[in-house]
Amino acid sequence: MITIKNLSKSYNGHKILDQIDLTISGGNIFALLGPNGSGKTTILKSILEIVRPSKNAEIIWNGESIVGTNRFKAEVGYMPQLLKFPPHIKVKELITLFEKLRHKEGLYKNQLIQDLEINLFWNQVFGELSGGMAQKINILQCFMFDSSLFILDEPTSGLDPQVAYYLKQLICEKKKVGNTILFTSHVMAEVDAMADEMALLVEGKVYTIISPAALKKQKNTTSLEEALNQFWNTTKNHEKNI
């Protein structure tokens, strides 16, 4: 379980997150949803301490505060929206680097290399990879280790349908063995298919936590995209009238 309390963040005087309180149950697939600029990626990066949490924020993982500690990161698989590495480094060298950084061998490395056909561009340098190839490396580095939590930022971005399907199946398999998955996405069909719960954000605030099925029922629609559109329009109009 992840518990976030009083998480705020500002850049150059502009508030990105506004006193976020959030609980993510262990063993679930949890989605952060909101318009661009609503603070989704900043929440993910605050959990990982890529972005320094605000002074009074609490972030608790399985009963232990993780603010200011690196121990937690060993249990996390993180898939950023874009993977960045020096353009001259070869794919096979990258995989060795991932294992050196973790100080352990990737338990699922060989299976992922085979499934994603990474061996076909094993000797290519990172700078020569297509966007889809780079995303396959992104999947590999995230899921090759035995992690208990996976944090994914727009994970299917840039993937062809076959690889996107493979990744979604992989995410669901991780849930089945008790792992927790926290992700952001603009693809509502995959949120509807996978997420147990969603936190709906507008301008740095969490307005509700709800399941896709419950929101569709509340908005009397079979489409999650339509239900979310109704929710965000209502919320924005409410904010304007305050």
SULCORVEN-V313939 format. One record per backbone hydrogen bond with DSSP energy under -1.0 kcal/mol. CO is the residue of the C=O (numbers start at 0). NH is the residue of the N-H. If there is no record, write none. Layout:
co-><CO;CO>
nh-><NH;NH>
//
This chain:
co-><0;1;2;3;4;6;8;8;10;13;16;19;21;23;24;27;28;28;29;30;32;34;37;38;39;40;41;42;43;44;44;53;57;58;59;60;63;65;70;71;72;74;74;76;78;85;86;88;89;90;91;92;93;94;95;96;97;98;98;105;107;108;109;110;111;112;116;117;118;120;121;123;124;125;129;130;131;132;133;134;135;136;137;138;139;143;144;147;148;149;150;151;153;155;159;160;161;162;163;164;165;166;167;168;169;170;171;172;173;174;179;180;181;182;183;186;187;188;189;190;196;197;198;199;201;203;204;207;209;210;211;212;213;214;215;222;223;224;225;226;227;228;229;230;231;232;233;234;235;236>
nh-><61;23;59;21;57;19;15;16;13;10;8;6;3;1;27;180;195;196;182;198;200;37;203;42;43;44;45;46;47;49;50;56;4;65;2;63;60;68;73;74;75;147;148;150;152;88;126;125;93;94;95;96;97;98;99;100;101;102;103;108;111;112;113;114;115;117;119;120;121;123;91;90;127;128;133;134;135;136;137;138;139;140;141;142;143;107;146;179;76;181;78;183;156;158;163;164;165;166;167;168;169;170;171;172;173;174;175;176;178;177;149;29;151;31;153;190;191;192;193;194;30;209;32;206;204;17;201;199;197;214;215;216;217;218;220;226;227;228;229;230;231;232;233;234;235;236;237;238;239;240>
//
